[in-house]
């Protein structure tokens, strides 16, 4: 009780005000690019958690890029926030963000209006282009990024095609060249009442930039499924306003229907969204980049209208491994996907395309490439071939030069397993002179359903792409059910392959970087440890003082609503005294 009284005294010494940021820079109308840039330049020099606040305004088209460089910034976090996702309207805005380790960046509460020509995105990867490195650290509550609560209204793609909303590339710009990780969350883009409209590919994620490791580093790290170590796209409603077909057979949409393209050791999670005329896809090992490392795709609704026929399956995967479950697709046509396919398809281009974009075909011939450090040939888009470690970048030592494939197939599947193919996990490197290849980590697929015009709802059974003739036979030998993936119509497979228990997996609960959207917590249990006691009062005080920046602690300290202040901490004390 004596300790409790001391805390009460401490509470009385705290000013009766509410604050979440140590410094706020308000942007005055007309909110042009130069005004916002000046505010960012100023804010990053201040310590703690800083805010650039932009009022409801409708400036003229920016036609310029706004740069945010977290490297060397004095602040721990920088938030650029509009007053509302309907009123703070930015026409053709472009944000170029360089993230830094242990620093948090957020862009929130805007209405992006995109169209016309001449805007800065014509020369950028996306209207929001992020590189560098950062990820959420649970122990400190720092790091990571969040792009959230943004309405999108694209009337026409300024490039004709190819403009992305967001492009994310982990690289050494934020420190640590080949060990870059860039993870965070994109959430609440659009809504059921006002879907976000985007014409073409929505986003791309690269786990390692082409000039920094080409994705080698993520493949040497163990699996991290169900954690914050991924780029999340969640709780969004996004419609593709203009899919683009080319003239090939089957029709290919030039990747314009990808909600999130991913490659170079990327780790992504797509969950709890509603998409219209979009699909999800990831790359295998091609050109100068590694395949997608890991993916989790669950609890999404995929809708297709009459303009979407013979299109890409709602999940079209070429590399890596992961989990696909609880998705529902519906189409007004009887053939939304080129077939035979009900919505989930696996492929591995190197199984059937010879010398594909600078890599060798996956066959019985053993070719070697550099799989540590930079694995590309400088000045080109081709992988770096090698005969020994000496041919690869200095400093990486034994094991930099590795076979492209393992050639372990004993059933006619020559070349198998192919580098980074579906069902492969962590790179194991060498044990002495013995090459260990990549860990077997079969993908798991369950409880996905589809309803096409004139038909009942049915389970989605994964299939392998069929390029035709001998190519189909070879591809099918490299990608096999009950070996490289396992499927169940309703429940998660427990063994894969049969007789082998699968790795433990649970999807991530509430993402710790997502706040204000019904977090899971008990009011007054400020530190979310399952009980209400003196430590919760101390957590509440630390949130007010700004020494505790964990978003869930801030949310669960807000007993009375309206922001954390002294009355919330007093409310926690009342809960302790009168449970």
Helices and strands as residue ranges (DSSP letters): H 2-12, E 23-27, H 33-43, E 48-54, E 57-58, E 65-69, E 75-82, E 88-91, E 94-99, E 104-114, G 120-123, E 126-132, E 144-154, E 164-170, G 172-174, G 177-179, E 184-189, E 196-198, E 203-206, H 216-220, E 231-234, E 237-240, E 258-263, E 267-271, E 274-276, E 279-282, E 294-298, E 301-304, E 315-317, E 321-325, E 328-331, E 344-346, G 349-351, G 356-358, E 368-370, G 389-391, E 401-403, E 424-431, E 434-440, E 443-446, E 449-451, E 458-459, E 463-464, H 469-478, E 485-488, H 534-545, H 551-557, H 566-577
